[in-house]
Amino acid sequence: MKSYRKELTFNTKSRRALINITPQIEEALRESGIKEGLLLCNAMHITASVFINDDESGLHRDFEVFLEKLAPEKPYEQYMHNGYEDNADAHLKRTIMGREVVVAITEGKLDFGTWEQIFYGEFDGKRLKRVLVKIIGE
């Protein structure tokens, strides 16, 4: 069995962003040379997320509205966490959207369902953050 590890880095210009990282993940899979196995992809920060969904702009806007209803950014005083930082909402949004995805690898490709893509969700941006890609298999 082989193992491959790669880190992706992101530094968004906005506080929140949804980025389709499927091309970077597919490139990591090609680099690994693994044809059958599993791929783990996870955000290495507690205010960012990795998740699978459809790459459709209306849906992305729906995510933003949904998350903002559940964990609004402001007023900052509503959160006990906010003191040194103002990112309590980002921690909650990450919890809702999830930390990681695991995808089967079959015949050297991500074994996706129809329309599935991998996304990096940023909820407290404007600084460097990392995403781990770990691939195991043969």
VMD Tcl script that draws the C-alpha trace (Angstrom):
set ca {
  {0.00 0.00 0.00}
  {1.20 3.52 -0.86}
  {0.59 6.76 0.95}
  {0.72 10.32 -0.42}
  {0.41 13.65 1.40}
  {0.01 17.17 0.05}
  {-0.97 20.50 1.55}
  {-2.94 23.14 -0.32}
  {-2.86 26.75 0.89}
  {-5.50 29.44 0.64}
  {-5.59 33.13 1.50}
  {-8.95 34.58 0.52}
  {-9.46 38.30 0.01}
  {-12.84 38.14 1.73}
  {-13.99 36.88 5.12}
  {-16.12 34.15 3.54}
  {-15.64 32.21 0.34}
  {-16.55 28.89 -1.28}
  {-13.84 27.58 -3.60}
  {-14.13 24.55 -5.86}
  {-10.89 22.66 -5.15}
  {-11.72 19.57 -7.23}
  {-9.04 20.36 -9.86}
  {-6.32 20.63 -7.17}
  {-7.50 17.37 -5.59}
  {-7.50 15.60 -8.96}
  {-3.96 16.87 -9.57}
  {-2.84 15.50 -6.19}
  {-4.40 12.16 -7.11}
  {-2.48 12.10 -10.41}
  {0.76 12.98 -8.56}
  {0.17 10.12 -6.10}
  {-0.02 7.46 -8.79}
  {-2.61 5.65 -6.69}
  {-5.31 3.89 -8.74}
  {-7.42 2.20 -6.03}
  {-7.88 3.48 -2.51}
  {-9.21 6.37 -0.45}
  {-8.63 10.11 -0.42}
  {-9.06 12.21 2.70}
  {-9.24 15.97 2.36}
  {-9.60 18.15 5.46}
  {-9.34 21.75 6.53}
  {-6.49 22.26 8.99}
  {-8.15 25.27 10.63}
  {-11.17 25.47 12.90}
  {-12.81 28.28 10.93}
  {-12.68 26.56 7.52}
  {-14.41 23.57 6.00}
  {-14.11 20.98 3.25}
  {-17.34 19.52 1.89}
  {-18.89 17.95 -1.20}
  {-21.78 19.47 -3.11}
  {-22.87 20.91 -6.46}
  {-20.94 23.79 -8.10}
  {-23.94 26.02 -8.71}
  {-23.89 29.73 -7.86}
  {-27.49 29.86 -6.61}
  {-26.79 27.01 -4.21}
  {-23.64 28.78 -2.98}
  {-25.71 31.87 -2.24}
  {-28.24 29.65 -0.44}
  {-25.42 28.28 1.75}
  {-24.40 31.84 2.65}
  {-27.96 32.84 3.58}
  {-28.56 29.59 5.50}
  {-25.34 29.83 7.49}
  {-25.84 33.50 8.25}
  {-29.32 32.74 9.65}
  {-27.93 30.00 11.89}
  {-24.76 31.83 12.98}
  {-24.85 35.51 12.03}
  {-21.51 37.30 12.03}
  {-22.88 40.37 13.82}
  {-23.48 41.63 16.39}
  {-20.14 40.37 17.66}
  {-21.27 40.78 21.28}
  {-23.80 37.95 20.95}
  {-21.00 35.38 21.31}
  {-19.10 34.50 24.46}
  {-16.07 33.47 22.35}
  {-15.65 36.92 20.84}
  {-13.18 38.86 22.91}
  {-9.71 38.66 21.42}
  {-11.16 37.72 18.03}
  {-14.51 38.32 16.31}
  {-14.87 34.91 14.66}
  {-17.24 32.86 16.82}
  {-19.67 32.67 13.90}
  {-16.91 31.14 11.73}
  {-16.36 28.34 14.26}
  {-20.09 27.56 14.22}
  {-20.32 27.68 10.42}
  {-17.41 25.24 10.13}
  {-19.14 22.85 12.52}
  {-22.27 22.92 10.34}
  {-20.42 22.45 7.02}
  {-17.99 19.84 8.31}
  {-14.26 19.30 8.59}
  {-13.43 16.76 5.89}
  {-14.44 14.51 3.05}
  {-13.41 10.98 2.16}
  {-13.71 9.91 -1.47}
  {-13.15 6.47 -2.97}
  {-10.58 6.20 -5.73}
  {-11.45 3.80 -8.55}
  {-9.32 3.30 -11.65}
  {-7.29 6.41 -10.78}
  {-10.29 8.73 -10.54}
  {-12.39 10.24 -7.75}
  {-15.46 8.02 -7.52}
  {-18.07 10.80 -7.44}
  {-21.81 10.78 -7.84}
  {-23.47 13.05 -10.40}
  {-22.58 16.74 -9.89}
  {-20.35 16.10 -6.85}
  {-17.41 18.46 -6.42}
  {-15.09 19.18 -3.47}
  {-15.18 22.66 -1.93}
  {-13.08 24.63 0.50}
  {-15.33 26.79 2.68}
  {-13.69 29.82 4.27}
  {-15.54 31.50 7.12}
  {-12.82 33.75 8.61}
  {-10.51 34.58 5.73}
  {-7.89 37.14 4.83}
  {-5.07 34.97 6.17}
  {-3.12 31.91 5.13}
  {-4.82 28.57 5.79}
  {-4.02 24.97 4.87}
  {-5.94 21.97 3.56}
  {-4.54 18.46 3.88}
  {-4.86 15.89 1.10}
  {-3.97 12.34 2.22}
  {-4.27 9.45 -0.25}
  {-3.78 5.79 0.58}
  {-4.06 2.79 -1.69}
  {-2.35 0.95 -4.49}
}
mol new
graphics top color blue
foreach p $ca { graphics top sphere $p radius 0.5 }
foreach p [lrange $ca 0 end-1] q [lrange $ca 1 end] { graphics top cylinder $p $q radius 0.2 }
display resetview
